[in-house]
Amino acid sequence: MSTTELIGYVAAFLTTCSFVPQALHTFRTRDVRGISLGMYSVFTAGVALWLVYGVVLAAWPIVVANAITLALAGTILGMKLAYGARGHR
C-alpha cells in the first residue's frame, strides 16, 4: 500500500467515524431538534455523488468511506424526517 493510499484510508476512516456519535445519539434519544434538514439533505446528496465519483475512478478509499458515510448520513436524515415530523424532543 502506498503512502498516498494509506493517507486516503486514514482520512476516510476519520471522517466516516465522525458521524457515528451523531447517529448513536439520535438513535438513543430520538432528539433531532439540533439537526438541520436542509444541511443533511444536501450533504447526503453530496456524499452519494462522491460515492459515484469514487466508483468511476475505482478509488477504493473514496468508495468505502462514502458508502459508509452515506449509510450513516442517510439514517440520520431518515430519523430527522421521521422524528422531526412527529415533534419528538
C-alpha positions in Angstrom: 0.0 0.0 0.0 1.4 3.4 -1.0 1.7 6.3 1.4 -0.9 8.2 -0.7 -3.3 5.3 -0.4 -2.7 5.0 3.3 -3.4 8.7 3.8 -6.6 8.2 1.9 -7.7 5.3 4.1 -6.9 7.1 7.3 -8.7 10.3 6.2 -11.7 8.1 5.1 -11.7 6.3 8.5 -11.6 9.6 10.5 -14.3 11.4 8.5 -16.6 8.4 8.4 -16.2 7.8 12.1 -17.2 11.4 12.9 -20.8 10.5 12.0 -21.1 7.6 14.5 -21.6 9.7 17.6 -24.4 11.7 16.0 -26.1 8.6 14.7 -25.8 6.8 18.1 -27.1 9.9 19.9 -30.1 10.2 17.5 -30.9 6.5 17.8 -30.8 6.6 21.6 -32.6 9.9 22.2 -34.7 10.4 19.0 -33.8 14.1 19.5 -33.4 15.7 16.1 -34.0 19.3 17.1 -30.4 20.2 16.5 -30.2 18.6 13.1 -30.7 20.8 10.0 -32.9 19.1 7.4 -31.5 21.3 4.7 -27.9 20.6 5.6 -28.4 16.8 5.9 -30.4 16.7 2.7 -27.6 18.5 0.7 -24.8 16.7 2.5 -26.4 13.2 1.8 -26.8 14.1 -1.9 -23.2 15.2 -2.0 -21.9 12.1 -0.3 -23.9 10.0 -2.9 -22.2 11.9 -5.7 -18.8 11.3 -4.1 -19.6 7.6 -3.9 -20.4 7.6 -7.6 -17.2 9.6 -8.3 -15.1 7.1 -6.3 -16.7 4.1 -8.2 -16.0 5.7 -11.6 -12.3 6.3 -10.6 -12.1 2.9 -8.8 -10.7 4.9 -5.8 -11.4 2.5 -3.0 -10.8 4.8 -0.1 -13.4 7.2 -1.6 -15.8 4.4 -2.3 -15.6 2.7 1.1 -15.7 6.0 3.1 -18.6 7.4 1.2 -20.6 4.2 1.2 -20.4 4.1 5.0 -20.9 7.8 5.4 -23.9 7.7 3.0 -25.5 5.0 5.2 -24.9 6.9 8.4 -26.0 10.3 7.0 -29.0 8.7 5.3 -30.0 7.1 8.5 -29.7 10.4 10.4 -31.7 12.2 7.6 -34.3 9.5 7.8 -34.6 9.9 11.5 -34.9 13.7 11.1 -37.7 13.2 8.6 -39.5 10.6 10.8 -39.0 12.1 14.3 -39.0 15.8 13.3 -42.4 15.5 11.7 -43.9 13.9 14.8 -42.5 16.7 17.1 -40.2 14.4 19.1 -37.9 16.1 21.6 
